[in-house]
Amino acid sequence: MTNQPDDDALKRSVSDHWEANAETWTKHVRAGYDIYRDALHTPAFLEMLPDVEGLNGLDVGCGEGANTRSLARASAKMTGIDIAPTFVRHALAQENQEPLGIHYLTADALHLPFDDAQFDFASAFMSMMDMPQQGDVLKEIFRILKPQGFFQFTILHPCFVPPFRKNVRNEDGQVIAVQVADYFVDIDGSVETWWFSNLPQAEREQSKPFNIPRFHRTLSEWIGMINMAGFTLEASVEPMASEELAAQEKVVADTRVTPIAWIVRLRKP
Ligand SMILES: C[S@@+](CC[C@H](N)C(=O)[O-])C[C@H]1O[C@@H](n2cnc3c(N)ncnc32)[C@H](O)[C@@H]1O
């Protein structure tokens, strides 16, 4: 494992990159361009979620807050934290416009500004693979959870979205296989550059792509870090688009070949 506890430059690079992405990211997700998230991954996450009515929840790496709002609408009392102040500003503006009782603050998941055992549950939607020192982040989340509390998170699937992934298509353009490589390359902050797949050309010409530092870990490393933090792995889902959804939203059809996301729920004993 290549976690580097003292690498302040790496941590700065993560917050600087996300701060630089935040304005365009907010605009694009609110315009509905994150199809995987909206059509497949968030619905699967919510379907897997235990009843959170009345529970105190913390959303780690909340971004502009769309998923934090989903949890608040499921009647949880939510707090959202993110390392990028611009995301927190947009999340707060939305909260002021449509109050759901969510508290937001700018914070690093590695140093959560909360007392021990303060939350009934925590969530993290597609943020854990974007952070360095995930083993320490897991310990920090374990610390702020009450006994019997749970942490449910989703990440890019360690096996099927390693640093290299490419769809193989037939002559009709349908995805029939997926090439993956570099699974064992322990990347620690390499910057990946991309747009949402279905971003219209006109919008592409006007915006800079996202630059996202990536911290890929193998499946075994994730399971090792989960165990080291003290959690029990309670449930796991690998979302696959239904035939209907794949026909309706062609972008997500590749999840019928291999998943893009891994959703897990961990329990603090
Ligand atoms: C892919 S975005 C996901 C945003 C949001 N959860 C969603 O589902 O739309 C990853 C988020 O993780 C945040 N992030 C990355 N490293 C972080 C850290 N160390 N502490 C808190 N947030 C972090 C980024 O700023 C970004 O908002």
The ligand as an SDF file (V2000), in Angstrom:
LIG
                    3D

 27 29  0  0  0  0  0  0  0  0999 V2000
  -16.6560   12.4610   -7.6570 C   0  0  0  0  0  0  0  0  0  0  0  0
  -17.0160   13.7610   -6.5630 S   0  0  0  0  0  0  0  0  0  0  0  0
  -18.5100   13.1540   -5.8440 C   0  0  0  0  0  0  0  0  0  0  0  0
  -19.3610   14.2490   -5.2390 C   0  0  0  0  0  0  0  0  0  0  0  0
  -20.6780   13.8050   -4.6050 C   0  0  0  0  0  0  0  0  0  0  0  0
  -20.4870   12.8570   -3.5370 N   0  0  0  0  0  0  0  0  0  0  0  0
  -21.6190   13.2120   -5.6350 C   0  0  0  0  0  0  0  0  0  0  0  0
  -21.9340   12.0370   -5.5480 O   0  0  0  0  0  0  0  0  0  0  0  0
  -22.0590   13.9460   -6.5250 O   0  0  0  0  0  0  0  0  0  0  0  0
  -15.7900   13.4780   -5.2770 C   0  0  0  0  0  0  0  0  0  0  0  0
  -15.8760   14.5030   -4.1510 C   0  0  0  0  0  0  0  0  0  0  0  0
  -14.9580   14.1500   -3.1120 O   0  0  0  0  0  0  0  0  0  0  0  0
  -14.4240   15.3590   -2.5700 C   0  0  0  0  0  0  0  0  0  0  0  0
  -13.1670   15.0360   -1.8600 N   0  0  0  0  0  0  0  0  0  0  0  0
  -12.0150   14.5490   -2.3750 C   0  0  0  0  0  0  0  0  0  0  0  0
  -11.1040   14.3740   -1.3970 N   0  0  0  0  0  0  0  0  0  0  0  0
  -11.6980   14.7460   -0.2330 C   0  0  0  0  0  0  0  0  0  0  0  0
  -11.2750   14.7780    1.1330 C   0  0  0  0  0  0  0  0  0  0  0  0
  -10.0460   14.3900    1.4880 N   0  0  0  0  0  0  0  0  0  0  0  0
  -12.1430   15.2020    2.0680 N   0  0  0  0  0  0  0  0  0  0  0  0
  -13.4040   15.6050    1.7200 C   0  0  0  0  0  0  0  0  0  0  0  0
  -13.8560   15.6060    0.4510 N   0  0  0  0  0  0  0  0  0  0  0  0
  -13.0190   15.1750   -0.5260 C   0  0  0  0  0  0  0  0  0  0  0  0
  -14.2390   16.2310   -3.8030 C   0  0  0  0  0  0  0  0  0  0  0  0
  -14.0740   17.5940   -3.5020 O   0  0  0  0  0  0  0  0  0  0  0  0
  -15.5320   15.9220   -4.5750 C   0  0  0  0  0  0  0  0  0  0  0  0
  -16.5770   16.7550   -4.2030 O   0  0  0  0  0  0  0  0  0  0  0  0
  1  2  1  0
  2  3  1  0
  2 10  1  0
  3  4  1  0
  4  5  1  0
  5  6  1  0
  5  7  1  0
  7  8  2  0
  7  9  1  0
 10 11  1  0
 11 12  1  0
 11 26  1  0
 12 13  1  0
 13 14  1  0
 13 24  1  0
 14 15  1  0
 14 23  1  0
 15 16  2  0
 16 17  1  0
 17 18  1  0
 17 23  2  0
 18 19  1  0
 18 20  2  0
 20 21  1  0
 21 22  2  0
 22 23  1  0
 24 25  1  0
 24 26  1  0
 26 27  1  0
M  CHG  2   2   1   9  -1
M  END
$$$$
